Amino acid sequence: MNNIFLGKAWHWALLVVATGLLWFCGSSRLHVIGFNTFIIAMLIGTVAVLFAIVRFHQSGDQVTRDKLVAQAFDPNADVRSNGD
């Protein structure tokens, strides 16, 4: 299962909790009745989850299926090139 679900188990737990909270907010119509409260709660929740993931990330943890390889920066490369 570690090959399917990359990352730590608590990252997936955070995703489940966030999904549950979003479902609860939607079912109680908080996004319609208390829009300002909903937006503030979403911003605080997003910042808290991102902070937790970034803060407790250790170098060497696999976060993608492919290995990330640093490449030399080429300032003359055409970024907009799409093969035309």
CNS distance restraints for C-alpha pairs under 8 A (distance, minus, plus):
assign (resid   1 and name CA) (resid   5 and name CA) 6.12 0.50 0.50
assign (resid   2 and name CA) (resid   6 and name CA) 5.95 0.50 0.50
assign (resid   2 and name CA) (resid   7 and name CA) 7.99 0.50 0.50
assign (resid   6 and name CA) (resid  62 and name CA) 6.90 0.50 0.50
assign (resid   6 and name CA) (resid  63 and name CA) 6.06 0.50 0.50
assign (resid   6 and name CA) (resid  64 and name CA) 7.10 0.50 0.50
assign (resid   6 and name CA) (resid  65 and name CA) 7.80 0.50 0.50
assign (resid   7 and name CA) (resid  11 and name CA) 6.55 0.50 0.50
assign (resid   7 and name CA) (resid  12 and name CA) 7.70 0.50 0.50
assign (resid   7 and name CA) (resid  61 and name CA) 7.47 0.50 0.50
assign (resid   7 and name CA) (resid  62 and name CA) 6.68 0.50 0.50
assign (resid   7 and name CA) (resid  63 and name CA) 5.85 0.50 0.50
assign (resid   8 and name CA) (resid  12 and name CA) 6.97 0.50 0.50
assign (resid   9 and name CA) (resid  13 and name CA) 6.25 0.50 0.50
assign (resid  10 and name CA) (resid  14 and name CA) 6.05 0.50 0.50
assign (resid  11 and name CA) (resid  15 and name CA) 6.44 0.50 0.50
assign (resid  11 and name CA) (resid  53 and name CA) 7.22 0.50 0.50
assign (resid  12 and name CA) (resid  16 and name CA) 6.29 0.50 0.50
assign (resid  13 and name CA) (resid  17 and name CA) 6.13 0.50 0.50
assign (resid  14 and name CA) (resid  18 and name CA) 6.00 0.50 0.50
assign (resid  14 and name CA) (resid  49 and name CA) 7.30 0.50 0.50
assign (resid  15 and name CA) (resid  19 and name CA) 6.08 0.50 0.50
assign (resid  16 and name CA) (resid  20 and name CA) 6.12 0.50 0.50
assign (resid  17 and name CA) (resid  21 and name CA) 6.14 0.50 0.50
assign (resid  18 and name CA) (resid  22 and name CA) 6.13 0.50 0.50
assign (resid  19 and name CA) (resid  23 and name CA) 6.16 0.50 0.50
assign (resid  20 and name CA) (resid  24 and name CA) 6.16 0.50 0.50
assign (resid  21 and name CA) (resid  25 and name CA) 6.12 0.50 0.50
assign (resid  22 and name CA) (resid  26 and name CA) 6.12 0.50 0.50
assign (resid  23 and name CA) (resid  27 and name CA) 6.05 0.50 0.50
assign (resid  24 and name CA) (resid  28 and name CA) 6.10 0.50 0.50
assign (resid  25 and name CA) (resid  29 and name CA) 5.97 0.50 0.50
assign (resid  25 and name CA) (resid  30 and name CA) 5.16 0.50 0.50
assign (resid  25 and name CA) (resid  31 and name CA) 6.73 0.50 0.50
assign (resid  25 and name CA) (resid  38 and name CA) 7.75 0.50 0.50
assign (resid  26 and name CA) (resid  30 and name CA) 6.30 0.50 0.50
assign (resid  26 and name CA) (resid  31 and name CA) 6.61 0.50 0.50
assign (resid  29 and name CA) (resid  33 and name CA) 6.11 0.50 0.50
assign (resid  30 and name CA) (resid  34 and name CA) 5.10 0.50 0.50
assign (resid  30 and name CA) (resid  35 and name CA) 6.45 0.50 0.50
assign (resid  30 and name CA) (resid  37 and name CA) 7.91 0.50 0.50
assign (resid  30 and name CA) (resid  38 and name CA) 6.15 0.50 0.50
assign (resid  31 and name CA) (resid  35 and name CA) 4.77 0.50 0.50
assign (resid  31 and name CA) (resid  38 and name CA) 5.59 0.50 0.50
assign (resid  31 and name CA) (resid  39 and name CA) 7.80 0.50 0.50
assign (resid  34 and name CA) (resid  38 and name CA) 6.09 0.50 0.50
assign (resid  35 and name CA) (resid  39 and name CA) 6.15 0.50 0.50
assign (resid  36 and name CA) (resid  40 and name CA) 6.17 0.50 0.50
assign (resid  37 and name CA) (resid  41 and name CA) 6.01 0.50 0.50
assign (resid  38 and name CA) (resid  42 and name CA) 6.11 0.50 0.50
assign (resid  39 and name CA) (resid  43 and name CA) 6.18 0.50 0.50
assign (resid  40 and name CA) (resid  44 and name CA) 6.13 0.50 0.50
assign (resid  41 and name CA) (resid  45 and name CA) 5.92 0.50 0.50
assign (resid  42 and name CA) (resid  46 and name CA) 5.96 0.50 0.50
assign (resid  43 and name CA) (resid  47 and name CA) 6.15 0.50 0.50
assign (resid  44 and name CA) (resid  48 and name CA) 6.07 0.50 0.50
assign (resid  45 and name CA) (resid  49 and name CA) 6.14 0.50 0.50
assign (resid  46 and name CA) (resid  50 and name CA) 6.10 0.50 0.50
assign (resid  47 and name CA) (resid  51 and name CA) 5.91 0.50 0.50
assign (resid  48 and name CA) (resid  52 and name CA) 6.12 0.50 0.50
assign (resid  49 and name CA) (resid  53 and name CA) 6.24 0.50 0.50
assign (resid  50 and name CA) (resid  54 and name CA) 6.04 0.50 0.50
assign (resid  51 and name CA) (resid  55 and name CA) 5.68 0.50 0.50
assign (resid  52 and name CA) (resid  56 and name CA) 6.03 0.50 0.50
assign (resid  53 and name CA) (resid  57 and name CA) 5.93 0.50 0.50
assign (resid  57 and name CA) (resid  61 and name CA) 7.23 0.50 0.50
assign (resid  64 and name CA) (resid  68 and name CA) 7.90 0.50 0.50
